[in-house]
Every structure is written in structure tokens, then in C-alpha cells.
């Protein structure tokens, strides 16, 4: 059976009549369904479950992805899953257990720490299979914090979204080492394909961002938070300007999510560098395929480890050169020397928090001649298609569910 996900990506699965999950009910729990890798994955897995004949429930407070979840056949169960107050979490255990009984849930999958504690208590009481996905690196600078994080490793199967994350779990929570399964975050390569983006979509974004026709774009997509490296980008932009670059616009695309103080710091840094008009905050972007295709280069200058690196995969799928910090899981997704020969690179690795190195890599990427850029784009697309497809992620996750329910 060949099915379509999100934007037409083909996924081969057994027919709904024979699939082991047909007729089963799987409940995912996540604080909100806003933008983000965990949220997007929850919707993708719900779509895959629906396609094989399972009931796909998502307990969450809501968010901009609820409409897409419902359009893909998933069922939204309004639930205060973002609650972090210990008393509220304790009360939520009973509510969640009753919800599982009412909906005849067969398996629960948690994607965030606070609701995972609620789900852990409820599933143990109900003797339900329990899965977690370790989506982030999670701050573990104290014993208490590491204990709080450990809930993500206390499930029957612990899904790690990268090799880096799996190593992190083994180091922090050695009791879970035999229950870890690496399932890389998957990308829909039908949506993230140059042929799928019309020139009008690119023009609309350039216009919305105030980019002049002659300007090239260096894009940094990501929520506005310090470790995403926006300040490093601003300093790299200053260095490139001082070295003679006059036709590049630097776009910071992402939500502030209430970090007003950090936004003011960014604006102050832009003003001090006299980069007003060249470095721009443009807020959330809802058309990332067009954004990547509009960009001459995509930068991921994180100063703390990323647990996966979705942006780098999606940009490579669009054939756009990427420059990433050599930190966390992102280097797993981008081929660069000395990992590979220079002629096999799919992007650039730079030391974290090094504006000079970032500026130099951006300069090299911007200076690529058309033939070299086309060759890099082909290598990058082939690389991510082989290793980070949406179909593989959905298949591997459903295999985890099948194994637990079969047991």
C-alpha cells in the first residue's frame, strides 16, 4: 500500500486490513502544537497512524498545527499538557488516566518532560505501553534537573532523534541504554523540493522581508533565543560588511515567544553594528520551503548543542548551501571536511560562537560559481534523501509501536 503524507510524500505500508496497528488507538501527549520539531513530528506520526487504520489522538493545549492534525485524520484532545506546577501535574495524572480509559488507548507516546511525568504515572497504573521521544539536549546542570529530565528515559522504548541524542541518553541515564532506538527526524521531500515552490512564493517572501532585487539572502531560521546564535550572525554580518560585502541581506526568521528582553538585545546589537536595514527580524515564517529557496545560504550558528538539526536537512533538500556549528547532532546531517573530501561536502562546519569562522564560511558559500553550487545542491539533496526521509521516520516509529503491542 502506498499512501500520501502531508504534501504528497509516498509512504509504503501494509494495507489497513493487515497492518498490526489497524483498529488500535495511539495517544501522543505534547504541551502545545505550535511550530517546532517535536510538534511537527507529532502531526506526521498521527498522519501515518491514520493511514494504516489506527486512531491517532493527540492530547495538547492547542496551537497553530491543530488544524493540520485534524486535516490529516488526527484527533485533538484538549488537555492541560503544558502544566509544570507539581500540584497541577499530580491532578493531571488522574484526568489523563480517565481519558485513556474512556478512549480505550492502547499505547501512549510522550514528547515533552512535564506531560511525560503525568503519562508515566498513568500508564503504569493502567499497565499501558509507554514510549518517549528525547527531542532535545535538555539542561542537566544539576542533580535535580537531571532527575526531572530522566522521565524521558523511563519509558518502555526511548526514541532518540539522532546518534548524538542517543549518546547523551546513555551518558546521563545509563539505566535506559538497552531501550534506546535511534529514529532520525524525517523530512517530507515532496514539500521540500525546488520543483514544488513557485517563483511567486519566493517573490512574496522577498517582498514581505523588504529585500531589494539585487540583494542575496543569508537566512537564519529559528526561534529568537540566545543559543540559536543570532548575535553570532550579527557579528559575522558586520565583518562581511567591513570586508566589502554590500549586497547581502541577513534575515532572522523566528518567533520571539515572549523573550522581549532578548529581542531588545538583538536590536541593540544591530544598531551598534550599524546594520539597520541589512539585518532584519521578520518573525515566524510559515513557508519554509520558499524561504530556503529564496536564500543564497542558510546558517545554523547554534552556540549550544542541537538534538537533531531539522533546518539543515530541509535546506539541503532545497539545494541551498548550509553553514552549521560543529556541535551536537547537526554535523550528523551535513557532510563537510575532514569528515569527507572537499569535493564531497554538502555544507560547512564551523566552530560554535566563532563569528570570524562563520563569516569566512558564509563568504565561501556566497562565492560559489553556478556549476559548483549546482553540484553541491545535488550532493546535498541525495545525502538527506538517503538518511532523513519522512517515510523512514514514520515506518520506524510505527515499528516501535507494533513491537510493544505485539509483546
N, C-alpha and C positions, 0 to 999 in steps of 0.2 A: 504493500500500500504506500503510495506517495502522497504526502499532504503538504499544505502550504502554511507557513508561519509568518506572522507579522506583515511582511510585504511581498509574499510570494515565494520565499525560500522553500525549496523542496526538501522534505524530510521523509526518509523511507522507514516505515514502521510496519509491524504486522497489522492486519486488518482489525477493526474494533471487535469483530466477532471472536477473534482468537487471542487478542492481546491480554496478558495476565492482569492488566490494570483495568480492563473494561468492567464497568459497574462498581469499581472501587471509589472511595471518597478520600481525597488527599487535601489536608488543610495546611496552608502556609500561613505563618504569622510574621508580621513585619510592622514597625511603628507607623509608617506612612508610605503612600505610593507617590512620592514626588520623584524628581529626577535623581538618578544615581544608579550605580552598577547593581546593588542588591535589589533595588526596586524594579529595574528593568528585567533582571533575571527572574524575579517572582512572576512577572507577567508572561515572560517567554515560557517558563515551565508550566504555568497554568494553560497556556495555549496548547502546548504539547500534550498535556493530560487530557484536555478536551478532545483533541484529535484522535486519541486512542480509545475514547469512550468512557473515560473516568470523569468523576465530578471534581472540579478544581475550585476549592474555596480559598479565599484569602481574607484573614482577619486583620484589619488595619483601621486606622482612624480616617483614612481617605487620602486624597491627593490628586494631582493632575493626571495620573495614569489609571485612575479607576475606570474612566470611560473606555480606554483601550482594553483593559482587563475584561470588562463586560462585553465589549465587541468581539473579543476572542473566545467567548463562551465561559469565562471565569465568573465566579460568584463572589461579590463583595459582601463580607460580614462586618458591619461597623462594630469596632471593638477598641477600647482604650489601650491599644498596644504600645503607645509611646510613654505610658506612665512609668516613672522611675522611683517614685516615692515608695519606700518599703511597705507601708501600710496599704497603699493602693494596689501594689503588686500582689500582696497576700490576699486581698479581697478578689483580685482578678483570677486567682487560681480556681476558686470555686466556680466563678462565672464561666471561665474558659472550659472547665471540665463539663459543666452542664451543656455548654454549646457543643462540645464534641459528642456527647451522648445524644443530644437532640438531632444532630446532623448525621449521626452514625458514621463518624470519622474512622477511617482505617489506619491512617498514618498522619503524623504531624511533622512539619518541617519549619524550623525557626531560623530567621535570618538576621537577628539582632539580639544583643545581650539581655536587656531588660525583659522583653517578652519571652526570651528563651528560658529564663528562670521560671516564669509563670507556666510555660509549656512543659518544662521538665517535671515540675511537681504534679501537674495534671495528668501527663501521660504515664508517669509512674503509678499514680493512683488507679488509672484506668487500664494499665498494662497495655498501652498502645506503643507501636514502634515510633521512635523519635529520631529525626535527622536534624543536624545543624549544618549551616554553611558558614565557615570562617571567612567573612568577606573583607576584613580589614586587618591591619597590623596591630591595632589596639594598644594603647598606652599601658605598659606594665611596669611602671617605675616604683611600685610599692607592692608589698605582700598582699595588702587588701585589694588593690586594683587587679593584681594577677588572679586572686581568688574570684573576683567578680567576673573577669574575662573567662575563667575556666569553664563556665557553663557551656560555652561554645564547643568544648571538647568532651562534654559529658553525655553525648547522645550515643545511640547505637551505631551510627555511622557519622563520621565527621568529614564533611566535604571541604577540601582546601581548594581555593580558586587559582593556585599556582604552586610551583615547586618551592618557591620562596616561602609561601604561607605554610606549606606542609612542614618545612624545616623549622619554622617558627613554632608551630604547634608541638613538634617533637621536643624542642628545647624547653619550652615553657610548661608543657603538660605531658610529661613522658608517659603517664598512665594511659594516654589515648593513642600511642603510636601504632597499635595493631588495628585501630579502627579508622584510620585516615584513608581517604580516597581523593586523589587529585582529579578535579574536573575543571578544566580551564573555562573561563568566561567565554561565551560564544557570541559571535557577531553575525548578523544577517547580511550575507554578501550579495543579496539581491537589492536590498535598500542601499547598502554602502558599496555602490558601483558607479563609476563615472558615467556609464551609459544611462543610468537611472535618473540623472539630475539634468534638468533643462537649463539652458542659458538664462531663462527668465528668473529662475530661483536664485542663481548666483547674482544676477544684477540687482534683484530685490534686496539681498543681504548687503551688498556693497553700498547701495543707496541708504539703507537703514543705518549702516555704520558710519556714513559720511566719508567713505573712502573715495578719493579722486580717481578718475580713469587711469592716470599714469602710475598710480601707486601700487606696489606689491604689498601683500599682507603677510605678516608673521602672526600666527594665531596661537594664543594660549587659552585652551578651553578648561574650565574647572571652577568650582565654587570659590568665592573670594575668602580665602583663609591663608594664614601665613605660610604654612608648609607647602602650599601649591607653587610657591616660587614667583609670585607676581613681582615682588621687589627685585629679585634677581633679574627678571626680564626687563624691568625699567632701567636698571643699571647697564645691562647689555645694550639696550636701545640707545642709551646715552653714548656709550663707547662707539657704537656703529655710526651714530650721527657725527661724532667728533672725528671719526676716520674718513668722513666724506660721504656717507650714505644719506641721500636727501629724498629718496623716493619710496621709502618703506613705511607702511602704517603698522603699528603694533596693537593688536586687538586682544583685550582681556574679556573673554566671554564667560559669564557665570553669575549666579545669584550671590548676593551678599549674605542671605539667610540670617539677617539680624546683626551682622558684625559691622555695625556702623562705625565703630572706632577704627577698625582696620581699613575700611573704605576711606576714611579721612586720612589715614597714614599713606595710603596709595596715592590719593590726590595730592598730598603734600610732596611726596617723592617725585611725582610727575612735574609739579610746579618748580621744585628746586632744580630739577634737571633741564628745565625749560623745554619740556616735551609736550606741552599742551597742543592738542590737535594731531600729534603723531602717535601718542599712546592713549588709547581710548578704552574706557569701561563701557560695555554695551549691554550688560545684563544677560539674562538667560537667553539662549538660542535654541529654538525648537526645531530647526532644520540643520542638524549637524552634517548630513551628507553634503549639502550645498556649502556649508561653512568650510569643510575640509577641502572641497574642490576650489573654493574661492581663494584659499590660502596658497601662498608660494612655499611656505614652510610652516609646520606645526611644532610647537615647543612644549615639552613636558618637563620643566625645570624643578621638579619637586625637591624639597630640602629634607624631607623625611620619607621613609620607605613607603612605596605604593604596594598594596597587596596583590594587584594584578597589573593593570595598565590598559584599560579599555580604549582610551583615547588614542594611544599609539597604534593599536591594532586597527581601529576604524580609519585613521588617517592613512595607514599603509594600504588598506583596502581601496582607498580612493586614489592611490598613486601619488600622494603628497609626501615629500621628504619630511622626516621627523628627527628632532633632536631631543634626547631624553637624558635625565640624570642617571648615572650609573649606580643605581641604588634600588634596593628592593626587588620587586618582580618585573619591573618594566624592561630591564635588559633581556629578560627571557623572551620578550616579544619582538625585539628589534635586533637585527644582526649588524654587528659593527666590529672592526678590528679592535683588539687582536683575536677576538672570538672567531672571526672569519677573515679571509683575504680581502684587501680593499675592493677588489672588483666584484666581491660577493655581498657587499654591505647593502642593507635595506634602510639604514639611517645612521645616526651619530649617537655615541655615548659621550657624556661629559661629566666631570666631577660635580657633585652637588654643591650648591651655594658658591659657584665659581662663575661670576659674571663675565670675566675675560674669556674663559673657555667656551661659555655659551655664545658669546659674541663671535668668536672665531668660527665655531661650528655653523652658526647661522650664516655667516659671510660665505663659507664654503658652499652651503646648500643653495644660497641665493645666486651664487656664481655658476652653478651647473649649466652647461650648454644643453640645448634641447635633446640631443641624442643621448647624452649621459643621464639626463633627467628621465627620459622615456625608459631607458634600460633599468634604472633604479626602480621606477614605478612598477615595471613588470616583475622584477625580483621580489619586491615587497608584497605585491598582491598574491603571488604564488606562495610565498612564505606563510602569510596569515591564513590563506585558504587551506593549506595543509594542516595547520595546527590549531586554529581557533575558530572553527565554524559553529554556528548556532545549532546545526543538526547534531554535531558530536556532543555538545553540551547537553542538549535535551535527551538524546539517547542514553548518555552515560548516567544522567540523573535518574531517569526512569528505570534504568537497570538497578540502581541502588534501591529504589522503592520496591521493585519486583523481588529482589533478593530478600529484603526484610519481610515482606508479606508472604513470600513463599516459605520462609523459615517458620 
